[in-house]
Amino acid sequence: MKSFIRRLTAAALGLAMICAVSSAEMLGGSLIRTSADPEQTIDVRSLGEGQEYYLDIDGKIKIADDVRPLTADAVQDGFGYPGTTSWYIVEGELTLDDRLSVFGNVNLILADGADLTINGMYRGLYFAQSYFSEPLTLTIYAQSYGSNMGKMTATSPFDGVTYSEGGTIVVNGGDVTLLGGTQGYEAGIAFSGSGNLIVNGGKFKAVSKDESSGCGIHYTENCSVTLGCSFPTDSIKIANFSAYEDGIVTVKAGQILTDGTNTYSGALTGTQLQTLSGKTLVPYKDTGDDITIDVSLIAPEGSALSAETATLTVDGVDYASQDGKFTLTDLPDGDYDMTVSAEKFVSRTYSATVSGGKLTEDVSFELHLPGDVDGNAKADLSDISAIKKHLKKTALLGEYETACAMAADGDQKITTGDVTAIKAHLKGTRKLW
């Protein structure tokens, strides 16, 4: 019964993002159909024990059999089995305090809302291909595209992922971060000998905790990196490379990626790798007029919080941020609700009109942290004063100021509880962010 309720909840709630972006629609109850294949309908109530759904790279909903929940016990002796194909699913929050050694052909589904963190001692994910004759492969899927898709972070004091003479990671969806540490190669991905990385979709990052000395990808001449995107919401960021050589990194055939200024296709040159390092790549479209929307995150100086985490939602469709900017291409004329959200910040919505392929007035977003009513990058006494005046009705707050005040204690209304929350933040007994 618990499994049935979870699937039904995912269908009713999590698949709202699929409906907008990957062209799936709810037909009523728990029946799902994808427009990529109008004849395909799947009733999630019919899923049997061990069956789970996921999105393939073409946006179609597929069913996997014999899927095991990913737990620390389930992977105690290895992730998968040598010479076999295995399936796992991550649900909710899960932290593994040891590396995952990939054995065989492993498929991992990141359920909507899932958050997997792998904290390895020397590496987060490990492909010990030199010990096996059969290829070692990890393929990652999501159940939706957009802000609710599952997350995975693989990290360690050394490398996020280490390949030992082979192995392949395929990212078809999900919010996937491979994070290098501050020792050894300090790489998100470290190729020792050969190995392959294929990114087909999702939000993918290969970065280092110290980008001044570490790198996103440390590679050798025998490895291969292919970068691609399947949907407008997809994005790729690689902090930098251990070397800038021609032909190691390739953009997926038939695709063009952009960092907002430059475009990339085919086999990339060393110069192009230098140019794209540290930038966010998204799908490029060269038709129609582009609409650019800026977003500013008001945060304390020196904060690690970044506009890179921001997502723009326009009538249910998510767009990834490129260095604090969103680019909308071929948006039909009409009225739109545009919402910008970012991790830890208070979301903001504007109503906007597009006419002739352009906004009728400039739209830019400034997001504040919870409790920061006046937008000075702090939750302090001035915010407490503003809330008290609002409660006394001597100076009412505006709509967004109200949202920032309510976010202090998270109860969706302005009360003295918000004042108490800000005071606790100032004392350091309970930080708001």
N, C-alpha and C positions, 0 to 999 in steps of 0.2 A: 504493500500500500504506500509506503514511504517513497519507493522508487517511482510509482505512478504519479503521486502528487508532485514530485520534483519535475518530472518530464512535462506535466501539464502546466506547471508554473513557468517553466522555460518557454513553452510554446506560447503561452498567453502574454508573457512579459518580455522575455529576452528576444523573441523573434520580431518584435516591433522594429528593431534596427535592420533585420534582414529584409523586412518588407520594404523599407525605404531604399536600401542600398543595393542589395543583391537580388532584387526583383522577386522576392518570395511573397506570397500573400496567404492570409488566414482565410479559409473558406467557411469558417464557422466551427465552434467547438474547438477541437484540436487538430483539424485537418489543414494540411499545408500543401500549397502548390507553388512551383517555381515557373516563371514565365520563360526561363531558359529552355524548359521542356514542358509545354502546356499539358501534355498527357500525363505528366508525373504528379501524383498526389500521394501524400504520406500521412496517415493518421497516427499521431504519436501514441495514441492509446493502444495501438496494436503492437508496439515495441515489446518484444519478449525479454525474458531475463537475460542480462548480458548484452543487450542491444542498445546502442546509442546513435544519435544522429550527429552529423557534422557537415560543414560546407566544403565542397571541393573547390579547386581553383577557378572553375567556371561558374561558381555561385549556386550550383545545384545542391540540393540536400541529399546526402547519401546516408546509408545505414551500415554500421559496422557491427559484426558479431563477436561474441566472446571477449567483450571489453571488461577489463578489470579496473576497479578504482585504484588510483595511484596513492599509495601510503608508504610510510617508511618501511613497514614490514614487507610490503609487496616487492620492494626493490633491494632488499637487504643483501641478496646474493647476486645482484646485477639487474640492469634495466633490459628486460627481454630475455630471450634464450637463443644461444648460438644455433644458426642454421634454420631458424623458424621465423614466422611473422607473428607479432603480438600487438595487441591494442590496449591502451590505458586511457583513462579519463581523469582529469583533475577537477574537483568541485570545491568551492569555497577557498579558504586560505590554507596553504600547506607550506611548511618550511622543512627542508631536508638538510640536516647538518652533516652531510657527507657528499662526496661526489656521486654522480650517476654514471656508471660505466655501461655504455651501450653494447648489448649483445644481440646479434641477429638484425632483423628488419623490424624496427620498433615504430609504432604509430601512436602519437599522443594527441588527444582531444582536449583542448582548453575550453571547459564549459563556460557559459556566460557568467560573468562575475567572479570567475576563479582567479586566484592569485598564488602562483607557485614560485617559491624562492629556493634555489639550490645553493647552499653555502659549502663548497668543498674545501678540503685542507690545502690542496695544491692546484686543483682545477674543479670547476663546477660540473661540466660534462666531459667525458673521456671516451675516446675511440681508440681502443688498443688493437688496431687492425693488424699489427705485426704478429699478433698471437693467433690470428684466425685466418682460415682460407676463404670463408664465406664473407661477402661484403657486409659491412656494418652501416646501417642507415637509420637515422631518426627523422621522421616526417611529422610536422606539427600542423594541426588543424584547429580552427575555431568553430563555434556554433553560430556566430553572427559577425558582422562587420560594423565598426563604430565604437562608441565610448563604452559599451557594455561587454565587449569581447574579452575573453580570458587573457590573463597576463602570465608571463614566465620570465624570471630573471635567473641566470646562471652566473655565479661569481665565485671567487676565491681570492686569497692573498696574491696568487700568481696570475692565472688566466681564467677567463670565463669558460672556454672550451679548448681542449687540447686534442689534436689529431696525431696519432702515432702511426706513421706510414699508411695512411688511408682513412676511409670513413666518409660519410656524406650526411649533411644536415639539409633538409628541405623544409622551408617555412612557407606554408600555404595560407596561413592566417594566424591571428592572435597578436597580442602586444608583446613582442619578444625582445628581451635585452640580454646581450652577452657582455658581461662587465669584467674587465681586467682589474687586477689589484695593483699593488705597489712593489712587487718583487718579481724577479725573473724577467720574462718578456713584457709583463704588465699589459697583456693584450686581451681584448674581448675574445678574439679567436687566435690561437697559436697553431700553425701548421708545422709539424715536425716531420718533414718528408712530404708525402702526397696527401691529398684530401680534397673534398669538394664542399662548397656552400652554394645552395640554390635558394634564392628568395623569389617566391612567386606572388606573395601578397601579405597583407597585414601591416602592422607597424613594427619595423625591425631596426634594432640598434646594435652596433658592435663598437663599444667605447671602453675607455680606461678611466679608473678613478683619478689618475694623474695623467692628463693628456699632454703635459709638457715632456714627459719622459716615456710614457707608455704609448700604446697604439690601439686602434680598433682591430686591425688585422695584421698579424705577423706571418708572412708567407714565404714559401720557397718556390722555385721555378716549376715544381711538379704538381702544384695545387691549381685549383680552378674555382673562380668565384663568378656566379651569374646573378645579376640583379634585375628584378622585374616587379611590376605592380599589376594587380588584376582589377582594382576598383579605384574611384576617385579618392577614397578615404585612405588608401595605402600610402606608406611613406618609408623611407630608408635613410638611416644616418650611420656613417662609418667615420669614427673620430679622425683617424689618419692611418697610414700604412707604414710598415717597417721599411719598405723600399718602393720606389715609384718606377715600375717596369712596364713596358708595353705588353699587352695581350693577356695578362693574368686575369684581369677583371673584364667581364663582358656584360653589356646590357642585353636582356632577353630578346631573342629574335623578333623583329616586327614592332618593337617598342621604342619609345623615346622618353627619357626621363629629364627632368629639369630641376635646378636648384633655385629657380626664380629668375636667374640671369642667364645661365648657360644651359645648353641642351646636351644630352649624352645618348649615344646609340652605338651598337656594334661593339667591337673590341676597343677598350679604352687605352689611351696612351698614358705614359707616366706623367706627362704634364696635366692631363685631365684628372688623374687621380689626386694630384696636388691641389687642383682647383676645387674638387668636390669634397675634399677632406673636411670633416666637421660640419658640413652643410646637410640640410634635409632635402632628399630627392623625392619628387612626386611625379605622377604621370603628366606628360605634356600634351596639350592640344593646341594646334595652330590655327583653329578656325574660330570665328566669332570674336566679339569684343570681350576683353577681360575686365572684371570688376575686382578692384583691390580694396581690402578692408584691413585696417591696422588694429592691433590690440596691444595695450600696455598693461603690464602687471605691476601694480604698486606694491613693492616689497621692500623690506629693510636693505640698506646698502650692504653689499657683500653676500647677500642671500643666494643660495644655490637654486632658488625657485626661478623657473625659466618660462618664457612665453612659448617655448617649444612644446610644452605640455598642453597648450590650448587647443580646443576643438571648436570649430564654428558649425552650428547646426542650422540649416536653412530648410524649413518645412520638412523636418525629419531626416534630412540627408546630412551626414557629417563630412567636414573638410579638415584636412590636416594643416597645421600652421607651418609656415616657412619663415623662420627668423622673425616671428611676430607679425607676419602678414598672411592673409588668406586671399587666394586668387580664385574667382568664380568665372568659369567660361561657359558661354552659351546659355546664360540664365534667361528664360523667357520673360517677356514683360508681364508685370503683375505685382500684387502686394504680397509681401513676405514677412514672416516672423523670423528674426535672426537672433540666435542665442550663442554667446561665447561662454564656454566653461573651461576651467583649468584646475588641475589638482591643487587642493587646499584653498582656492579662491572662491569668492561668491559669484555665481553665474549672473549674467546680465543679458536682457533681451531688448531688442529694438524692433519696431515695425518700420519696414522700408519698402519703397516702391521702385521698381525697375521699369524704365521706359526707354525704348530705343536702344536696349542693351546696356543702359547706364543707370546708376542710382540717381534719383531726382534730387537728392541731397547727400552730402558726405556722411558716412557712417564710420565711426571709430569707437572702439571699446576700451574702457579703462576699468580693470577689475581690481577690487580691494580684497584684503584678507578679512576673515571674520572678526568683527569688533572694531574694524577700522572705518568708522562712520565718516570721518572728514577726509579720508584719502591721503593721510600724511605718512603712510607706510608704518604706522604704529597703532596699537590699541592702548590708549593712554587716558589721562584725566580729561582731556578735551572731548573724547568720545563719551566718557561717562557723563560729562556735563550736558552734551547734546541729547543723550538718551533721557536724562532727568527732565530736561526742558520739554521734550516730546511728551513724556508721561504727564507732566503738569499742564500740557497744552499751551505753553507759552511760546514755543517755537517748534512747529511740526516738521518732521523729517520728510525728505522726498522719498520717492518709491525705492530707489536703489539704496539710499542711506538707510531706509527702514530694513531692507533685506540684510545689509551688513550688520545692523544692530541685532536683528533676530538670530543671526548666525552665531552670535557669541555663545549662547547656551543651546542653540539648535532646536528650540521648541516652537519655531515658526510664529512667534508673537513677541512683541516688545514688552518686557516686564523688568522688575528689579533683578530678576535672575540674570539678565544680560549684564547689568552693572556688576553683580557679584562675580560673574565669569571673567570680566575684564580686570577686576581687582585681583583675582587669583592669578591671572596671567602676569600682571605687573609684579606680584610677589614671587612669581616663579613656582607656585605650588601646583598650578595646572595650566600649562601652556596651550594657547589657542592654535598654534601652528609650530 
